[in-house]
Amino acid sequence: MRWLALVLFSLAPAVLAATPWPKALVEHGIAVRVRPNTPLQMAAFYEARGFPATALKEVKSACFMTVGVTNERTQILWLEPKRWSLTDADGKKVELIDIEHWNRLWQQFQVKPAARTAFRWTQLPESRDLHPHEPVGGNISFKPGKGPYTLNMRFYLGQNRAGGDVKVRISGLACSGQSD
């Protein structure tokens, strides 16, 4: 039985790698992939890490999208999601939920430190310098509204963010499990 688990575990990365991303593009030397996650996927993942039911209710009420960014440029690219904006089908701004908001909720619902750490690890970093060909990934979250959504990303360039600014836009994003 152990050998079966080993075989299945070793195949998991290949299966996941073969799963297509619903939205992907390469623009201005930046590769971006976005995949919506269902409320049940998110709740199951965090429940397995010790989140109480009250906290899981908050998780299920938000839309989570996994975003992958790879710097295909020859210079440093700065990932700073606070510089990004999300708009709904009517062009209205949709606020991204920041980690401070989630931390306040986790304190209110007495989420254990280990579970909070697991949550933090699954989010996009607040600020990260991506060197050439370096990837990063993690979740963004927001309260669902009227989709589809457009994610407008801005990235500084260069060692000290002094090499200019690049904008990438990815449209047609859906909040999984939400009917538009």
Secondary structure, DSSP 8 states (H G I E B T S, - for coil): -HHHHHHHHHHHHHHHHHS--SEEEEETTEEEEEEEE-HHHHHHHHHTTT--HHHHHHHHHSEEEEEEEEE-SSS-EEE-GGG-EEE-TTS-EE-B--HHHHHHHHHHTT--HHHHHHHHHTB--SSEEE-TT-EEEEEEEE---SS-EEEEEEEEESTTS-S-EEEEEEEEE--TT---
